[in-house]
């Protein structure tokens, strides 16, 4: 524990900063292999729910058209499109929040929002309401795509292990392929069952989400410092975690902490990577609109089989 002399709450005082030792058991990187694998599974389950939801209505377009009297092909693409627009607005907020308040609280709150708005989609009374709920669902669903990589970086400090763990996130790209199959086969019963199935899958994931431990080191140290002050009020009042000594004013939070994702766009490598991913996502998701035209219009596949036809094509795109 290091001692420094600094300004705290307007007064100069000696401050003792809590820190991890090399073998500290509370440090996420020092957890057992089994616990790390458990966190890995939770992260992949969260990301899979997110990607599955992105294409879930694809096989239900015909039934949505009948329900809401929508004949425009452009409008029928919107349930997928607005979800992906939500993907754009969520990460600039959730990524910095996870480094201000921790991974767990962000994952719990956003997955709750995703679950609620998936339920709202199943109960949507009008076409505009469905599109709004899909946008909000996509915004909350973007959190795992953004934060899960940080969780894996917390638990693996070895670059090789960390790279292998983050590479596993690519497996969740199977989610968009499964979505049209689900909706294609359940939509003849009711298009609402498309979202009910998504809600059931989210509900099955909740026990894992509730078991997710905090992995972000600064927040773990914050909790340790608070425990020490509570356990020994007379001798540990000058014990702080480094994150407590940061400027948490609203101006600094907005202009520095929340602005970090925007500032990163000044980096050419970030811009080029984002442009490449945008092109890849555009090609990937346009298949969900094109395949039904070909396989249902020409080869007379039903909605379910048209979803199955996506599997080899989308797999090739992902590879």
GIKAPE-V183323 format. One line per field, one symbol per residue. ss: DSSP state (H for helix, E for strand, L for the rest). Layout:
BEGIN
ss->???
END
This chain:
BEGIN
ss->LEEEEEEELLEEEEEEELLLLLLLLLLHHHLLHHHHHHHHHHHHHHHHHHHHHHHHHHHHHHHHHHHHLLLLHHHHLHHHHHHHHHHHHHHHHHHHHHHHHLHHHHHHHHHHHHHHHHHHHHLLLLHHHHHHHHHHHHHHHHHHHHHHHHHHHHHLLLHHHHHHHHHHHHHHHHHHHHHHHHHHHHLLLLLHHHHHHHHHHHHHHHHHHHLLLLLLHHHHHHHHHHHHHHHLLLLLLLEELHHHHLLLLHHHHHHHHLLHHHHHHHLHHHHHHHHHHHHHHHHHHHHHHHHHHHHHHLLLLLHHHHHHHHHHHHHHHHL
END
